[in-house]
């Protein structure tokens, strides 16, 4: 029962939604990296709920780094971040124990852990656990910035409303990184928020698509076959609760193109190799080609809704109905965007260390 991702640079997540605390252990970071705790806090703020388009659960997300750091720098030993849970309403879940919430992991977790799982708020399967991922990812994001590698994610679509796609990638990645509701076209964001609020008022939820770009990644990152750049990124991305699809470049759209349309033609610009298009999302043969890495993640509608649905009572072995109680997000897309950035940064640190060695990631 493994909860660790990565080889040279790895992250282990721990904790449950309504347990005492959650957090992450990051192993493999080089010694001497400056840890910016203010940046970690700002990244956690991007993951926190926002008004009527999010859950009313309000966690402060205060955190403590209890190992692996001394005098604000990494020591090279495992770095452990702990985030307390403070705003839990566990009784919302004990009243319906045994009733499988449609779209949730209640039944599968019960089956896997023989009924010993902490079911409150989804336990270890809750999106709450991603706070530890974001805190750890903030360190990786800052580390990559010092290597001129930048990551940005925007909401490409939500509830049937579309944002514009990346065009001026380097500028747009920088512009969207600090936005609370990450869109390139703010007017599209306003329409998305209206749709989310409408779904919430109706006791329902909506999903969407996140589009991510990575700029500055060197050519040659990614291992053939099983540790290809797409494989490692997808491995991490599919660990995010609610992500049900990942595509690189034009993705499934490539099936409708001719080879002459799909191929990215090469050219030199001031001795730098570039491609005229980026249909492959900056990756050939599982290896970065120097163009921006671009991929999309499909995020399903939040499964917790107040509408009555058919389900089962897997403890008593009978059919029943359930209207989910408690505090829930009508949409998680806007909060998941920083989680995508975080796991992307951690995956890239792992792959970069495989190519250049751990010390390459260091500051000196």
N, C-alpha and C positions, 0 to 999 in steps of 0.2 A: 504494500500500500504506500506508493511513493508520492511525494509532494514536492519534488525537486526538478528544476529545469535548467539545462545547461551543462557543459563539460568543463572547460577551463574556467569560465566565469559562470557560477551557478547561483540560483535563488531557490530557497525553500520557504514555503508559506506555512504558517501555523495559526491556529485559533479558530473560533466559531463566532457566528453572528451575535449570539447572546452570552458568550462566555466572558471570562474576566478581561481578556485582551486578545488582540490579533497582532500579527507582525510578520517579519521576514528576516531570514538569515542570508546574507550575500557572502559567498566564498569565492576566492580567486582574484579579488581586486588587488592591484599592486600597492605597495606601501608608498605613503607620501602624497596621496591624492587629497586635496583640500575638500572638506565636506561642508557645503553651504547649507546650514540648517534652515535659513530663511527661504531658500529656494525649495527645499523639501516641503516646507509649510505652504508655500504658494502653490505648488503642484497638488497638494492634498486639498487645497481650497477649490481647485478646478474640478475635483471629483465629488465635492460635497453637493447636497441638494440645493436647488435654486427655486424658491417661491412655489407657485401653484403647479409648476411643471415637474415637480419632484416629490419624493416622500417627505412627510413632516418629521421623520426621525432626524434629530439634530445632534450629531456627534461633533465634539470640538476637534477631534483628531489631533490632540496633543500627542507628542511622541517622545520616546527616549531612546537614545543610542547607547546600549548598555555594554557593548564590546566592539572591538575592532577599530576604535578611534581613540586617539590621544592627541591633545593639543590641536584639535580641529583637523587632524589629518588621519588617513587610514594607516593602520599598523601592518597591514598585510595578512592579518588573521581574520577569521570569520567576523563579519560585521552584523550585529543583531539590532533590529529596530522593533520596539514594542509600542503598540498603540492601544490604550485602554478603551473598553466599551463602557459607555456611561448612560446612554439613553435607551435602555431596553425595556420592552413591554412583553415579557415572556408569556404572560397568561393568554395573550391573543392566540398563541399556538397550542398551548396545552389543552384548550377546550376542544380542539378539532384533531387531536392526536389520532393517527391511524387513517384519517381521510386524506387520500392522495390529491393534492392540489394539481389540477391539470397543467401540464407544461413544466412542472417542478420535478426535483429529484427525490421527493419524499419516498415513493415506492422503491425506486432503484437503490437509494441509500439504505433503506430498511433491509432490502434483500442482500446487499453486499456486506453490511456490517452486522447482520443477524439481530437487528433491533437494538443495538448498543449505541447507535449514532445520537448525537445531540441534534434533535430535530427543530429546536427553537429558531425561528427566522431563517430556516434553511441550513443552519449549522455551518459546517465547513464548506458547503456548496453555495453559500450566500455571496452576493456581490459585495457585501461588507468586507470580505476578506481581501478584495482588491486594493484596499487602502494600504496594506503592507506592500503590495506590488508597486503601487505608485510611489511610496516613500523610497523604496529601493531603486526604482527606475529613475528617480530624480537625480541620484548620484551618477548613474550611467549616462543620463542626458547631458549633465554638466561635463562629464569626462569627455564625451564625444564632441561637444562644442569646442573644447580646447584643441581638438584635432580638425576643426572646421567642418564637422559633420553635423547637420541640423535636421531635425525631425519635426513635422507638423501634420496635424490631422484636422479636417473640417467635415461638417455634416453635408455629404453630397446630396442626400435626399432624406426626407422624413415625412411620413403621413401623406405622401403623394406630392409634396412640394420639393422642388429641386433647386439646389445651389448651382453656381457655375463650376465647371471643372478647373483644375489647376491650369494656368497658362504661364504667367510669370512666376515660375515655381519658387525661386529663391526669395523673392520679395514676399510672396503670399505665405510661405512657410513661416517667415518671421512675423508677419502681421497677425496671423491667426493664433499663434502660440499662447498669447496671454488673454485671449477673449474668453469670457465666461460662457457664451453661447457661440461656438466656433463655426462661423460661416464666412465665406469670402464676400458674398452679397448680403448686406445687413437686411435689406428689404425681404429677401427670401427667408431669413431667420425670423423676422417678425411674423410672417405667414405660418411658418412651422410652429411657432409658439402658440398661435391661435388654434391650430389643429390639435396640438397636445392638450391644451386647456379644454377644448370641446370634448375630446375623448374622455378626459378625467371627469367632466361633468356628467357624462353618460355612463360612468362606472366601467370604462373600457381603457384600452391602452393602444399605443402605436409603436412601430419599429422604424428602421431606417438604414441607410448605408453611410459608412464612414470612409472617406478617401484620405490616404496617407501618402506623403512624399518624404523622401530622404535625399538630401543634397550633400555633396562633398565626399561620398563614400568612394574610396580608392578602387581602381580597377583590380579585379582578381580575387575578390572576397567571396567565399563560398567553396564548399568541397564537393567533388563529383558525387552524383547519385544520392546517397542517403542523408548527407549533410549539406545539400545544396542550399543556396540562399533562400529559395522559395520554401524548401522543406523545413528549415529551422524556423523561419518566420511564421509559417503556417502552424507549426507545432505549438509555438507560444501563443499565437493569436486565437487558436481554437480552445485554449484554456480559459479564455475570458468568458464568463457567464453570458449567455445570450447570443454569442457569435455563431452563426450557422452557415456562413459561406465566406470564402476568401478567393479573390481573383487578382492576378497581376497584369498590369498594362491594360489592354482591352479585354482581357479575361475571356469569358464565354463568347464575347463578340467576335473572337478570331474565327469561330466556326463558320461565320457568314462571309468571310473575306477570301479573296484570291491571294495566292502567295505573293504576287506582285504588289498587292495592297498591304499585306501584313508585314512584309520584310522591312526592317529599318535600315535604310541605306547609309553607309558610312561616308564621312568626309573629314578632312583636316581643317582646323581653324586655329591659326597661330601655333601650329605643331601639336595641337591637342585633338585627339580623336573624338568625334561627335557623330550622332546619327540625326538624319533629317526628321525622323519621327521617333516616337518612343512607344510603339505598340507593344513591345515586350517588357515594358516597365523597368528598363534599365538592367535586365538580366538575360544572359545567353548561356545555355549549358549549365544553368544553376549558379553562374558566377557573374558578379557585377561587371558591367561594361563601361562604367564611368558616367553614364547618364543618370538622371534622378531615378531612384527606386520609387515606383508608384504602384499602390495596391489598394483594393477596396475590401471592406468587411461588411457583410450583411448582419444586422443586429435585429433579432426578432422582437415583436411586441412583448412588453413585460407580462409574464404569465399570471401575476397576481392581479385579478380584477374582481370587482364586487358583484358582477353579474352571476346569477345562479347557473352552475354547470353540473352535468352528470359526472359521477366519479365512483370510486370504490372505497369501502372501509376494509383495508387490507389486514387489519388486526382481527376483526370479527367475520371477515369473509363474506361481505354482502355489498350489494349495490346501494348507492346513496346519492345525495346531491350536496353541493357545497357552494357557498358564496364566501369568498376569501375575506377575512376580517383583518384589521390592523392597518399599518401605515405603509403605503406602497407607491412606487413611481408609475405614473401614467406613461412614462417614456424614460429609457435609460441611455439613449443614444448620446445625448449631450454630455452625460457624465462618463460614458465609456471611452470617449475620445482620448482623455489623458491616460487611461489604462492602456490603450493601444500604443500611444507614444512610449509608455514605460516599458512594456514587454518588447517592443521593437528595439529600444536602446539596449536592453539587456542581451537580447539575441545578437545584436551587431557587435557588442563588446566581446561576446563569446567567440564569434566567427573571426573577428579581427585579431584576437589573441591567438587563434589557431594559425593564422597566416603569418603574423609578425612577432608573436610571442607576447607574454603578459607584460613585460617591461615596456613594450611599445606604447601601451595604454597609459603609462605613468606620466607625471608632469615633467620629470627631468630626463 
